[in-house]
């Protein structure tokens, strides 16, 4: 048994049809949003492994930084803030 994550538009006819088809096959379908993705184990298809706890904490920190406006918009701005 394996776990796969796919992104699809559940509002489109094709997306709805795919979800219905998978459910008819008995596939467990779970909706994961960006906010809940960090509360579950995240599968990285590039490495074929689940992300470790540190990576999940880093993602949570990045989301929090973005939410509170602590994000640098460009490399030039980043170097300017660092005084370089």
N, CA and C of each residue as an Amber inpcrd file, in Angstrom:
protein
   252
   0.8490000  -1.1740000   0.0000000   0.0000000   0.0000000   0.0000000
   0.8900000   1.2300000   0.0000000   0.4870000   2.2670000  -0.7310000
   1.2630000   3.4990000  -0.8220000   0.3380000   4.6960000  -0.6800000
   0.9210000   5.8080000  -0.3190000   0.1880000   7.0610000  -0.2070000
   0.6830000   7.9990000  -1.2920000  -0.2480000   8.5980000  -2.0130000
   0.0850000   9.5280000  -3.0800000  -0.6180000  10.8520000  -2.8280000
   0.0160000  11.9310000  -3.2120000  -0.6000000  13.2520000  -3.1250000
  -0.6990000  13.8170000  -4.5270000  -1.8920000  14.2480000  -4.9020000
  -2.0840000  14.8760000  -6.2040000  -2.8100000  16.1950000  -5.9860000
  -2.6090000  17.0990000  -6.9030000  -3.3090000  18.3730000  -6.8630000
  -4.2720000  18.4080000  -8.0330000  -5.5390000  18.7140000  -7.7350000
  -6.5150000  18.8090000  -8.7960000  -7.5640000  19.8350000  -8.4240000
  -8.2420000  20.3260000  -9.4390000  -9.2990000  21.2960000  -9.2250000
 -10.5840000  20.5260000  -8.9710000 -11.0120000  20.4810000  -7.7210000
 -12.1930000  19.7170000  -7.3620000 -13.4890000  20.3970000  -7.7950000
 -13.3790000  21.6170000  -8.2990000 -14.5670000  22.3320000  -8.7740000
 -14.8420000  22.0660000 -10.2520000 -13.8440000  21.5450000 -10.9650000
 -14.0410000  21.2680000 -12.3900000 -14.7590000  19.9330000 -12.5640000
 -15.3580000  19.7560000 -13.7270000 -16.0660000  18.5080000 -14.0180000
 -15.1120000  17.3210000 -14.0030000 -13.9240000  17.5130000 -14.5780000
 -12.9480000  16.4200000 -14.6100000 -12.4450000  16.0880000 -13.2060000
 -12.2300000  17.1040000 -12.3930000 -11.7800000  16.8730000 -11.0220000
 -12.8180000  16.1190000 -10.2150000 -14.0780000  16.5370000 -10.3280000
 -15.1720000  15.8450000  -9.6300000 -15.2830000  14.4000000 -10.0960000
 -15.1580000  14.2060000 -11.4140000 -15.2720000  12.8540000 -11.9680000
 -14.1470000  11.9670000 -11.4510000 -12.9350000  12.5010000 -11.3680000
 -11.8060000  11.7130000 -10.8750000 -12.0010000  11.3300000  -9.4110000
 -12.4590000  12.2640000  -8.5970000 -12.7040000  11.9590000  -7.1840000
 -13.7750000  10.8830000  -7.0520000 -14.8620000  11.0190000  -7.8040000
 -15.9350000  10.0230000  -7.7520000 -15.4330000   8.6500000  -8.1990000
 -14.6120000   8.6250000  -9.2480000 -14.0640000   7.3690000  -9.7530000
 -13.1820000   6.7020000  -8.6980000 -12.2970000   7.4820000  -8.0730000
 -11.4090000   6.9200000  -7.0520000 -12.2020000   6.4040000  -5.8580000
 -13.2340000   7.1380000  -5.4720000 -14.0640000   6.6830000  -4.3510000
 -14.8180000   5.4080000  -4.7230000 -15.2510000   5.3070000  -5.9640000
 -15.9440000   4.0960000  -6.4130000 -15.0140000   2.8850000  -6.3840000
 -13.7230000   3.1190000  -6.6070000 -12.7400000   2.0400000  -6.5370000
 -12.3810000   1.6710000  -5.0980000 -12.8330000   2.4820000  -4.1550000
 -12.5360000   2.2230000  -2.7590000 -11.2540000   2.8780000  -2.2820000
 -10.7640000   3.8390000  -3.0510000  -9.5560000   4.5660000  -2.6640000
  -9.9260000   5.6040000  -1.6200000  -9.1460000   5.6660000  -0.5640000
  -9.3750000   6.6600000   0.4780000  -8.9100000   8.0100000  -0.0390000
  -9.8350000   8.9670000  -0.1180000  -9.5320000  10.3000000  -0.6350000
  -9.5760000  11.2750000   0.5290000  -8.4760000  11.9930000   0.7550000
  -8.3980000  12.9740000   1.8240000  -7.9960000  14.3150000   1.2420000
  -8.6870000  15.3660000   1.6570000  -8.3520000  16.7030000   1.1790000
  -7.3220000  17.3080000   2.1230000  -6.2130000  17.7460000   1.5620000
  -5.1520000  18.3830000   2.3240000  -5.0000000  19.8070000   1.8130000
  -5.0840000  20.7720000   2.6990000  -4.8750000  22.1710000   2.3320000
  -3.4740000  22.5670000   2.7540000  -2.9530000  23.6820000   2.2400000
  -1.6180000  24.1130000   2.6820000  -1.5260000  24.2910000   4.1950000
  -2.6220000  24.7060000   4.8250000  -2.6090000  24.8950000   6.2710000
  -2.5510000  23.5700000   7.0240000  -3.1850000  22.5330000   6.4850000
  -3.1740000  21.2390000   7.1690000  -2.0310000  20.3550000   6.7200000
  -1.3570000  20.7250000   5.6460000  -0.2730000  19.8870000   5.1240000
   0.8560000  19.7490000   6.1310000   1.0990000  20.7870000   6.9180000
   2.1820000  20.7110000   7.8910000   1.7710000  19.9390000   9.1360000
   0.4850000  19.6180000   9.2580000   0.0260000  18.8410000  10.4100000
  -0.0050000  17.3490000  10.0920000   0.4060000  16.9950000   8.8880000
   0.4680000  15.5950000   8.4870000   1.8850000  15.3020000   8.0120000
   2.1700000  14.0590000   7.7880000   3.4680000  13.7140000   7.2130000
   3.4270000  14.0340000   5.7410000   4.3670000  14.8040000   5.2720000
   4.3820000  15.2450000   3.8840000   5.3210000  14.3510000   3.0850000
   4.8020000  13.8160000   2.0040000   5.5790000  12.9420000   1.1360000
   6.2740000  13.7760000   0.0800000   7.5630000  13.5810000  -0.0870000
   8.3490000  14.2840000  -1.1010000   8.5900000  13.3320000  -2.2600000
   7.9000000  13.5320000  -3.3870000   8.0410000  12.5990000  -4.5040000
   9.4310000  12.6140000  -5.1350000  10.1810000  13.7120000  -4.9730000
  11.5220000  13.7720000  -5.5580000  12.4840000  12.8040000  -4.8640000
  12.3500000  12.6860000  -3.5400000  13.2390000  11.7920000  -2.8010000
  12.6020000  10.4320000  -2.5500000  11.2690000  10.3600000  -2.6700000
  10.5710000   9.1120000  -2.3980000  10.4470000   8.8320000  -0.9120000
  10.6020000   9.8700000  -0.0790000  10.5390000   9.7050000   1.3710000
   9.6280000  10.7680000   1.9670000   9.2410000  10.5220000   3.2130000
   8.4840000  11.5190000   3.9450000   9.4470000  12.5510000   4.5180000
   8.9970000  13.7810000   4.5680000   9.8360000  14.8420000   5.1150000
   9.9830000  14.6420000   6.6160000  11.1580000  14.9690000   7.1270000
  11.3880000  14.7970000   8.5530000  10.7700000  15.9590000   9.3410000
  10.7680000  15.8310000  10.6450000  10.1360000  16.8330000  11.5020000
  10.7680000  18.2070000  11.3450000  12.0820000  18.2740000  11.1350000
  12.7410000  19.5700000  10.9700000  12.2370000  20.2650000   9.7180000
  12.0790000  19.5350000   8.6360000  11.5780000  20.1260000   7.3920000
  10.1570000  20.6480000   7.5890000   9.3390000  19.8910000   8.3100000
   7.9700000  20.3260000   8.5770000   7.9830000  21.5880000   9.4250000
   8.8500000  21.6460000  10.4470000   8.9580000  22.8610000  11.2770000
   9.4250000  24.0450000  10.4430000  10.3540000  23.8190000   9.5140000
  10.8230000  24.8940000   8.6360000   9.6910000  25.4170000   7.7560000
   8.8560000  24.5240000   7.2570000   7.7110000  24.9390000   6.4450000
   6.7400000  25.7550000   7.2980000   6.4730000  25.2870000   8.5190000
   5.5860000  26.0260000   9.4040000   6.1320000  27.4200000   9.6900000
   7.4500000  27.5140000   9.8960000   8.0780000  28.8090000  10.1430000
   7.9410000  29.7150000   8.9180000   8.1430000  29.1660000   7.7320000
   8.0150000  29.9520000   6.5040000   6.5850000  30.4550000   6.3200000
   5.6020000  29.6080000   6.6040000   4.2050000  30.0280000   6.5080000
   3.8990000  31.1310000   7.5100000   4.4210000  31.0000000   8.7290000
   4.2220000  32.0240000   9.7480000   4.8890000  33.3380000   9.3380000
   6.1100000  33.2520000   8.7860000   6.7980000  34.4550000   8.3140000
   5.9970000  35.1450000   7.2140000   5.4790000  34.3660000   6.2820000
   4.6940000  34.9450000   5.1890000   3.4140000  35.5880000   5.7260000
   2.7860000  34.9210000   6.6980000   1.5470000  35.4270000   7.2780000
   1.7620000  36.7630000   7.9790000   2.9110000  36.9280000   8.6250000
   3.1960000  38.1470000   9.3880000   4.0760000  39.1370000   8.6290000
   4.2480000  38.9450000   7.3400000   4.9660000  39.9100000   6.5160000
   6.4660000  39.9500000   6.7330000   7.0380000  38.8720000   7.2300000
   8.4810000  38.8270000   7.4530000   9.1760000  38.1070000   6.2990000
   8.7930000  38.4640000   5.0790000   9.3320000  37.8020000   3.9000000
  10.0350000  38.8300000   3.0270000  11.2440000  38.5070000   2.5980000
  11.9860000  39.3640000   1.6870000  11.5180000  39.0720000   0.2690000
  11.2510000  40.1290000  -0.4860000  10.6640000  39.9160000  -1.8070000
  11.6860000  39.6910000  -2.9110000  12.9460000  40.0570000  -2.6890000
  13.9400000  39.8540000  -3.7360000  15.3070000  39.5920000  -3.1220000
  16.1980000  39.0310000  -3.9180000  17.5530000  38.7620000  -3.4580000
  18.2640000  40.0750000  -3.1510000  18.0640000  41.0860000  -3.9960000
  18.6980000  42.3890000  -3.7670000  18.2600000  42.9870000  -2.4360000
  16.9550000  42.8760000  -2.1430000  16.4360000  43.3910000  -0.8800000
  17.0350000  42.6250000   0.3050000  17.1740000  41.3160000   0.1500000
  17.7650000  40.4960000   1.2080000  19.1960000  40.9500000   1.5110000
  20.0130000  41.1210000   0.4570000  21.3940000  41.5500000   0.6620000
  21.4500000  42.9600000   1.2580000  20.5230000  43.8050000   0.8710000
  20.4790000  45.1640000   1.4190000  20.1930000  45.1180000   2.9140000
  19.2350000  44.2610000   3.3110000  18.9000000  44.1240000   4.7390000
  20.0810000  43.5530000   5.5310000  20.8690000  42.7110000   4.8820000
  22.0340000  42.1040000   5.5410000  23.2410000  43.0600000   5.5350000
  23.1140000  44.1640000   4.8310000  24.2110000  45.1290000   4.7770000
  25.3060000  44.7210000   3.8230000  24.9860000  43.9140000   2.8660000
  25.9870000  43.4400000   1.8920000  25.8520000  44.1390000   0.5710000
